[in-house]
Amino acid sequence: MFRLVALGLVGAALLLAGCGGGGEPVSDRAGADAANGKELFSQKCGSCHALADAATIAQVGPNLDDAFAYACVQGFDEGTFYDIVRLQIDLPARDGQMPADLVTGQDAVDVAAYVASVAGDDVEGCGETETGGADTTSAAGAG
């Protein structure tokens, strides 16, 4: 199951990368308020999604730390995670349990920025380095 989620995230990242499509970015995260995003996540998303930083343990939707772990270790960056989360907020699965328009506008930007900044942080081999990229060195040297 974990590998399927990771494969889906990688596929979504490739689609978001443009692949010659020239489409508009999902949203501008420059003005995102991660503190507001954390509060909104706890209120509106945490009852379904587990996320270590938010201290949520729900099991209805995907565990977001687990969902982003493999992609993080592979070197995908926070901007890619932001785009994926934002896309999932804007276009939840038709037959899924996540309601449409749970958060919208700036609130959606804030939640996506928050999740992107913390998802997978507790996974060995993930995290920021001094250069701002994902740190994959500890995963390569791990046992």
C-alpha positions in Angstrom: 0.0 0.0 0.0 2.8 2.4 1.0 4.6 1.9 -2.4 1.3 2.5 -4.3 0.8 5.8 -2.5 4.5 6.8 -3.1 4.2 5.8 -6.8 1.0 7.9 -7.0 2.8 10.9 -5.5 5.7 10.5 -7.9 3.3 10.3 -10.8 1.5 13.4 -9.6 4.8 15.2 -9.3 5.7 14.4 -12.8 2.4 15.7 -14.1 2.9 18.8 -12.0 6.4 19.3 -13.4 4.8 20.2 -16.7 6.2 17.6 -19.0 5.8 20.2 -21.8 2.3 21.2 -20.8 3.1 24.8 -20.0 0.1 25.0 -17.5 -0.2 27.5 -14.7 1.2 26.5 -11.3 -1.4 25.2 -8.8 -0.9 28.2 -6.6 1.5 30.8 -5.4 2.8 29.7 -1.9 5.0 32.8 -1.4 2.4 34.4 1.0 1.5 31.2 2.8 1.0 31.3 6.6 2.2 27.9 7.9 1.0 28.7 11.4 -2.5 29.3 10.1 -2.1 26.2 8.0 -1.3 24.1 11.1 -4.3 25.4 13.0 -6.6 24.8 10.0 -5.1 21.3 9.5 -5.7 20.4 13.1 -9.3 21.7 12.9 -10.4 20.4 9.5 -8.0 17.7 8.3 -6.5 16.1 11.5 -9.6 14.1 12.2 -8.9 12.0 9.1 -5.1 12.4 8.4 -2.2 11.4 10.6 0.6 13.9 10.7 3.3 13.8 13.3 3.9 17.6 13.5 0.2 18.2 14.1 0.0 15.3 16.6 -2.9 13.8 14.7 -3.2 10.0 14.6 -6.4 9.6 12.5 -6.6 6.7 10.1 -9.4 7.5 7.7 -7.3 9.2 5.1 -3.6 8.6 4.3 -1.0 9.1 6.9 0.7 12.1 5.3 4.2 11.4 6.8 4.1 7.9 5.3 2.7 9.2 2.0 5.5 11.6 1.5 8.3 9.6 3.1 9.5 7.7 0.0 9.4 10.7 -2.3 11.3 12.8 0.3 14.0 10.2 0.6 14.2 10.2 -3.2 14.9 13.9 -3.1 11.6 15.5 -4.0 11.4 19.0 -2.5 8.9 21.0 -0.5 7.6 22.8 -3.6 6.7 19.5 -5.2 4.9 18.4 -2.0 3.1 21.7 -1.8 1.8 21.3 -5.4 0.6 17.7 -4.7 -1.2 18.7 -1.5 -2.7 21.7 -3.1 -3.9 19.6 -6.0 -5.5 17.0 -3.6 -7.2 19.8 -1.7 -8.6 21.3 -5.0 -9.5 18.0 -6.7 -10.2 15.3 -4.1 -11.1 11.9 -5.5 -14.7 11.7 -6.6 -15.4 8.5 -4.8 -13.2 9.3 -1.8 -14.1 10.4 1.7 -12.4 13.8 1.5 -15.0 16.5 1.0 -14.6 19.1 -1.7 -14.0 22.7 -0.6 -12.9 21.7 2.9 -10.5 24.6 2.7 -10.4 27.1 -0.1 -8.5 30.2 -1.2 -5.7 31.4 1.1 -6.7 28.8 3.7 -5.9 26.0 1.1 -2.6 27.7 0.3 -1.8 27.8 4.1 -2.7 24.2 4.7 -0.8 23.0 1.7 2.3 25.0 2.7 2.2 23.7 6.2 1.8 20.0 5.2 4.5 20.4 2.6 6.9 21.9 5.2 6.5 19.1 7.8 5.3 15.9 6.1 7.9 13.1 6.4 10.2 15.2 8.7 10.4 12.3 11.2 11.5 9.8 8.4 15.1 8.9 8.4 16.8 10.3 5.3 14.4 13.2 5.0 14.8 16.8 6.1 16.5 19.9 5.0 20.2 20.3 4.5 22.2 23.5 4.6 21.6 23.9 0.8 17.9 23.5 1.2 17.5 20.2 -0.5 16.4 16.9 0.9 19.0 15.1 2.9 19.4 11.6 1.4 22.8 10.8 2.8 21.6 9.3 6.0 19.2 6.9 4.2 22.0 5.7 2.0 24.3 4.9 4.9 21.5 3.4 7.1 21.7 -0.3 7.8 
